[in-house]
Amino acid sequence: MNPKSRKLLLATHIVVSVGWIGAVLAYLTLVIAAITSWSDQLLPATWVALRLIGWYVIVPLALAALITGIAISLSASWGLFRHYWVVISLHLTVVAIAILLWHLSPVVTPLGTIPVDAANADVRDVLRPALRGELLHAGLGLVVLLGIAILNVYKPRGLTAYGRRLSELGSEAPARTQQWVRIMGFHAAALLLLVIIIFHVVAGGGLQLHN
């Protein structure tokens, strides 16, 4: 990858990663506002906003951060599986996205499709306690994202067993190996994106606003 393309890719990765953190902060702010408010009308509106932010802001930014992060690792000397900090960042990102999708579909989506004017007493008794779970999920998610950001900035030293083997083989073998890893990495990223799109369609997280 030429320097201009890599700078563009790096800039994109930074923007979507920071945007992911910002979107989680906005999500967390809505949850805290709803928990601390005594307004019953705010509850269903908050859940609608959480559903929209979750599916249409956080999920796209998270997937973009994952894909651009993989592309940067494979185009740089760091590689994808050579250094522990890269492997840990990758695993944390994948786990965070998996938990995000697992949580949005069965929890946030059903509660976020309740019409604002249908918030009777029974509905409010369900919506308000469920906010505590959102506070936990969003809070832990923010901690994980900050941990990933710290790893990406400080880049602590430490080669994996795979990285040590490549170092022992010399420069020619790692170049050939990284080429195959790059190809497989891009295929894996494309496959992951396809699975997420199918999951999104099946989950029925359509952009539906209720009056």
C-alpha positions in Angstrom: 0.0 0.0 0.0 1.4 3.4 -1.0 1.9 6.1 1.7 -1.1 8.2 0.6 -3.5 5.3 0.7 -2.2 4.1 4.0 -2.6 7.7 5.5 -6.2 7.8 4.2 -6.9 4.4 5.7 -5.3 5.4 9.0 -7.3 8.7 9.1 -10.5 6.7 8.4 -9.7 4.3 11.2 -9.1 7.1 13.7 -12.3 8.9 12.7 -14.5 5.8 13.0 -12.8 4.6 16.2 -13.2 8.0 17.9 -16.8 8.1 16.5 -17.5 4.7 18.1 -16.4 6.0 21.5 -18.4 9.2 21.0 -21.5 7.2 20.0 -21.2 5.0 23.1 -20.9 8.2 25.3 -24.1 9.6 23.7 -25.8 6.3 24.3 -24.6 6.3 27.9 -25.8 9.9 28.4 -29.3 9.0 27.2 -29.5 6.1 29.6 -28.3 8.2 32.6 -30.8 11.0 31.7 -33.7 8.5 31.5 -32.7 6.8 34.8 -32.4 10.1 36.7 -35.6 11.6 35.2 -39.1 11.2 36.6 -40.7 11.8 33.3 -42.7 8.8 32.1 -42.9 10.2 28.6 -39.2 10.3 28.3 -38.9 6.5 28.8 -40.2 5.2 25.4 -38.6 8.1 23.6 -35.3 7.2 25.1 -35.6 3.5 24.1 -36.4 4.6 20.5 -33.3 6.8 20.5 -31.2 4.0 21.9 -32.4 1.6 19.2 -31.6 4.1 16.4 -28.2 5.0 17.9 -27.3 1.4 18.4 -28.2 0.1 15.0 -27.4 3.1 12.8 -24.5 4.7 14.5 -22.7 2.3 16.8 -22.9 -0.8 14.7 -21.7 0.8 11.4 -18.8 2.6 13.3 -17.8 -0.6 15.1 -17.7 -2.6 11.9 -15.8 0.2 10.1 -13.3 0.3 12.9 -12.8 -3.5 12.8 -12.3 -3.6 9.1 -10.0 -0.6 8.8 -8.0 -1.8 11.8 -7.4 -5.2 10.1 -6.5 -3.5 6.9 -4.0 -1.3 8.6 -2.4 -4.1 10.5 -2.0 -6.2 7.4 -0.5 -3.3 5.4 2.0 -2.4 8.1 5.0 -4.1 9.6 3.0 -4.9 12.7 1.1 -7.7 11.0 -2.2 -9.1 12.4 -0.9 -12.0 14.6 2.8 -11.0 15.3 2.4 -8.8 18.3 0.4 -9.4 21.5 -1.1 -5.8 21.5 -2.5 -6.3 18.0 -4.0 -9.7 18.8 -5.5 -8.4 22.1 -7.0 -5.3 20.4 -8.4 -7.5 17.6 -10.0 -10.0 20.1 -11.4 -7.2 22.3 -12.9 -5.5 19.2 -14.5 -8.7 17.9 -15.9 -9.6 21.4 -17.3 -6.0 21.8 -19.1 -6.2 18.4 -20.4 -9.7 19.1 -21.8 -8.6 22.5 -23.2 -5.4 21.0 -25.2 -7.4 18.3 -26.2 -10.0 20.8 -27.6 -7.4 23.1 -29.3 -5.1 20.5 -31.4 -7.7 18.8 -33.3 -9.3 21.8 -33.3 -6.4 24.2 -33.0 -2.9 22.7 -34.8 -3.5 19.5 -38.1 -4.8 21.0 -38.2 -2.1 23.7 -37.2 0.5 21.2 -40.2 -0.2 18.9 -42.8 0.6 21.5 -44.7 3.7 20.4 -44.2 6.8 22.5 -47.9 7.3 23.1 -48.3 3.7 24.3 -46.4 4.0 27.5 -48.9 2.9 30.0 -48.1 1.9 33.6 -47.3 -1.7 32.7 -45.0 -0.7 29.9 -43.2 1.8 32.2 -42.6 -0.9 34.7 -40.7 -2.8 32.1 -38.8 0.1 30.5 -37.4 1.8 33.6 -35.7 -1.3 35.2 -34.2 -2.4 31.9 -32.2 0.9 31.8 -29.9 -0.5 34.5 -28.8 -3.2 32.2 -28.1 -0.6 29.5 -26.0 1.4 32.0 -23.9 -1.7 32.7 -23.5 -2.7 29.0 -22.7 0.8 27.8 -20.3 1.5 30.8 -18.4 -1.8 30.3 -18.3 -1.2 26.5 -16.8 2.3 27.0 -14.1 0.8 29.3 -13.2 -1.8 26.7 -13.0 0.8 23.9 -10.8 3.0 26.0 -8.6 0.0 26.7 -8.3 -0.7 23.0 -7.4 2.9 22.4 -4.7 2.8 25.0 -3.2 -0.4 23.5 -3.1 1.2 20.1 -1.3 4.3 21.4 1.3 2.7 23.6 1.9 -0.5 21.6 3.5 -2.5 24.4 6.3 -4.8 23.2 5.9 -8.6 23.0 6.0 -11.0 20.1 3.6 -13.9 19.8 4.9 -17.4 19.0 3.9 -16.8 15.4 5.8 -13.5 15.4 8.9 -15.1 16.9 8.9 -17.8 14.2 8.7 -15.1 11.5 11.6 -13.2 13.0 13.7 -16.3 13.1 12.9 -17.1 9.4 14.2 -13.8 8.2 12.7 -11.1 6.0 11.8 -13.1 2.9 9.6 -15.7 4.6 7.5 -13.1 6.5 6.9 -11.2 3.3 5.4 -14.3 1.7 3.5 -15.2 4.8 2.1 -11.7 5.2 0.8 -11.7 1.7 -1.3 -14.8 2.4 -2.4 -13.4 5.7 -3.5 -10.2 4.0 -5.6 -12.1 1.5 -7.2 -14.2 4.1 -7.7 -11.2 6.4 -9.6 -9.2 3.7 -11.8 -12.3 2.9 -12.5 -12.8 6.6 -13.5 -9.1 7.0 -15.8 -9.3 4.0 -17.4 -12.5 5.3 -17.9 -10.9 8.7 -19.5 -7.9 7.1 -21.9 -10.2 5.1 -22.8 -12.1 8.3 -23.5 -8.8 10.1 -25.7 -7.6 7.3 -27.7 -10.8 7.3 -28.0 -10.7 11.1 -29.3 -7.2 10.9 -31.9 -8.1 8.3 -33.1 -11.1 10.2 -33.2 -9.2 13.5 -35.6 -6.8 11.9 -33.8 -3.6 13.1 -35.5 -1.5 10.4 -35.5 2.2 10.5 -39.1 2.6 11.8 -40.2 5.7 13.7 -43.4 5.7 15.7 -45.5 8.7 16.3 
